[in-house]
Amino acid sequence: MDIRILDNADQSRLEAFLLQHRDSSMFLRSNAHRVGLDYRDEPFHAVYVGLLHENQIVGVVAHAWNGMVLLQCPGEIDELVRKCALWSSRKVAGFSGPVDQVRRARIALQLQDSPANMDEEELLYALDLTELAIPAALQNGEILCRPPLPEERETLCRWGIAYNIEALGGTDSEETRTRSNATVDRLIADGNVWVAVRNGELVSLSAFNAALPDIVQLGGIYTPPEFRGCGYAKSSVAGSLIAARQRGVSRAILFTSNPSAAKSYVAVGFRHIGDYGLVLLK
């Protein structure tokens, strides 16, 4: 076995490995697809450290630009995680990946007792888009799902901040607002956010936090408190997936620890396929 930093020459080998675990490797795959493997201190970049056997990648850990450690290593992970953190020489802000790997990585870096804003064992859901169930309100035109208009950015930014505070344990700070607004702007620029509209009013939002030609990962789904319990999230999610299907995407995944949200996802066809770990350190 060999452990080393990966570069752009390893792109095809990494993709071949991650495709074997595609439902739990979306951040790794989409980031590598977007910016490659050579690290720069810019969004979506990461230091990728691979475990290789006979010149084939059998495990990978990436320390991303935002401090998150992204994991896909079904075998021995301890040394891989330690070397990734050492070679990137940056602070670890959290972990994302299969739940057992997240547990082992935290122990390997002696961060298992570090305080966290979020420390969840999430349920992982998947959907073949040929099996997407479209809500009646979307079919009959009661609700319209579309990309946001330029003048709606302010509303989306406000919702994004609320989502960060409510779902990710963030604080109402200038840092949270800046980070959240940047995320909204990227989603809009990439065409990866949709709004559900009823009687001309925005009622829910659906977005892809990772997107590839074959598969998308939903994240940042938000419905304001005053509109919850009305089925609007089902329509925004289904509408975004109709758009993805029109792009040629065949599969969607998401992870959540919210039972109420899970009901909406199951209602449009998602099925529980496993578990996922997400830790955001303080």
Order of alpha helices (4+ residues) and beta strands (2+ residues): beta-alpha-alpha-beta-beta-beta-alpha-beta-alpha-beta-alpha-beta-alpha-alpha-beta-beta-beta-alpha-beta-alpha-beta
